């Protein structure tokens, strides 16, 4: 049951460096992120998967020494487009046409209207919009990791400029948004392991308008 898996997961603070996540599980986590809904289906982000120990060490330093990055076997970096461009949106349309077997006036018209809305906006406004789409995929990946019984840690505590530099993201028109190490919780050294999961009462979280 999904709720049981979500109750099992937590933001793992200490991972076991001797245990690697099988690649098939990583692939399914990435596929879940790929299947996430995004605004107008643009998927304005990329996921960089880091397993190189030297690069992970650099990323850990940019994340203020958080050890999960070096102790986890895989590190997923979610990086959003730095701006929307006609070329990027046209590439989405071309992929739709290729996969669905031809051009559609309705699809072309929809994305022409989208370009008219997005392209005049500032790059920062468009980046923030793209980052929100990346977070949807990030949430799906966290859920998928729990489903696969893989530990993960959602991270915003890092220097984005340093992460961008380490991975060469700015040259690709990308900006780092969030980081997710994947691995397996250590038997000792994690103050959060075994702690009761605490959330708002549903009555405080949910308001029914009937």
Protein Blocks (a to p, Z undefined) as FASTA:
>chain_A
ZZlmmmmpccdfbdcfkbccdfklmmmmmmmmmmpccehhlopacddddfbfklmmmmmm
mnnopaklmmpmbdcdddddfbdcfklmmmmmmmmmmmnopacfklmmmmmmmmmmmmmp
cfklmmmmmmmmmmmmmmmmmmmmmmnopacdddfbdcfklmmmmnommmnopacfbdcd
dddddfbhpakgopacddddfklmpccdZZ
